[in-house]
Amino acid sequence: MKHIDLWNQFIDEVYGLFLRDNDKRFSNEQKNAIIAFAYDAEVNSGGHIGFFDGFGDTFTIDEVAEALRKTAGEKFASNFLSAAIHIHYTDDCGYLPDEDSDSDPVEDDIYYEMIPTLPDLLEAYIFDNRESIFLIP
C-alpha cells in the first residue's frame, strides 16, 4: 500500500464511525468508500453471499453497484450485479445461491482474480478524495 496512514485513518475514523452509527449522514465519497470497503471485507471472508448476509439490508443493490463504479470501475460493478442475480433471500436461511446453483456464485472466483484488486483501487480513491472523505459531516 502506498498510503497506509490514510488507509488506517479511513478504517479508524470513517468506517469505524459507520459501524458504530450507520444511520449517520455521510458524504457521497465517504459512502462509496464505506460500501466498497465493506464489500471487499465480506466477499473475501464469505463470498458474495457473506456480503448479502452482512449488508443486504443496509445497502441497496444500486448503491453497491454505483459505489463500485466510483471506487473501482465498471468491471467490479458488473461482477457484483451478476452475482446479485444468482442470490436470493429466504426467511428460513437468509441469503442463498439460486436453486440452479450448487455452490457460491462463480463471481466469487472472478472477484478474487481481479487485478488491480479492489483494496488497491479503493486506496487510490481514498487518497484522491481525502478532503471530502476525512471531513465528517
N, C-alpha and C positions, 0 to 999 in steps of 0.2 A: 504494500500500500504506500502511496506517495504522501497521503495526507492523514496519517494515523491519528494525529491530535484532533483534527476536525471530525474524523470518523468516531472517535471515542466521545468527543463532546456531543455529537449528534445523538449517540446512543444514550448517554447520561442525561442530557438536558431535554432533548426533544422527544425521542422515542420513550424515554422513561416517564416523561410527563404524560404522554399519550396513554401509557399503560396504567398510570395512576388515575387519569381522568380523561377517558376517551370522549367525553361529551364536550370537552373544551374546544373552542374555536381555534383552528389552525389555518395559517395561510395556505394557498394552493401549493406552493413549493414545499412547505412542511408536510402537508397531507400526502403529496406524491411520494416524498421520501419515506414517510412512515409506512405507507401501503407497500411500497417496493421492498422495504426492509423486512416487514412482517411476512410478505410473500416469500422472499428468499429464505428466511429462517424456517418457516413452516414446510415449504416444499423440500428443503434439504433434510428435514427431520422426519417428515411423514408423507411426502409426496403431495400432489395436488389435493388429495382427499384430506390430508392433515391440514392444509391451508383452509379448506372449506369448513372442517370441523372447528378450527380455532377462530376463524374470522368470517365465516359465511353469513353470519347475521350482523356483522359490523360494517362490512363494505359491500356495495353492490358490484355485480359483475362489470358494469360500465365504469365504475370508479376505479376498479383494479386495472382494467384494460387501459384506461386513459393514463393512470399513474405509470404504468409500464411503458406506454408510448413516450411519455415525457422523460422518464428517467433512463430507459434502456433501449427504446426503439420498437419498431413495429414487429420485429421478429419475436420478441418476448411477449408482446401483447397478443399476437396471433396464436402463439403456442398456448398461452393461458386460455384464450377463448375456445380453442379446440378442446382443451382438457375439460373446460366447463360444460361442454356439450355432452361429455361422457360420464358425468357425475350427477347423481340425483339424491334427493333428501327423503328419508323415511322417518316417521315418528318413532319407530322402534329402534332403529340402528344408527340414525344420523346420516351422514353422507356416505354414499357407496358408489362403486363403479356401476355403470349400466348393466342390466341383466345379460346383455350380449357379451360382456367382457368378464373374463375370469380373474382379472388382476387389476392392479392400478393402471391408470391411463398410460399409454405409450408416450404421452407428452412429458411424463416424468423423466424418462431417459433422454428425450430430446433436450429438456431443460438442463440436465446435468452435463451435457456435452457442449453447450453453447459457449462460444468464445468470441469476444471477451465475456467474462462472467457478469452476472447482474451486480455483485458487490463492486467489481471494478468500475462498471458504468455508473452505479449509484454513488460511489465515492467522487467521481468526476462531477456528477450532478450536484452533490452537496457542496463541493468546492466552488463550482460556477455560480451557485445560488446562495452562498454563505451569508450574504447580508440579509436576505429575507428568511432564511431557514433559522438563523440564530436570533432573530427578533421575535420573541414570544409575545403575541398579541394579548 
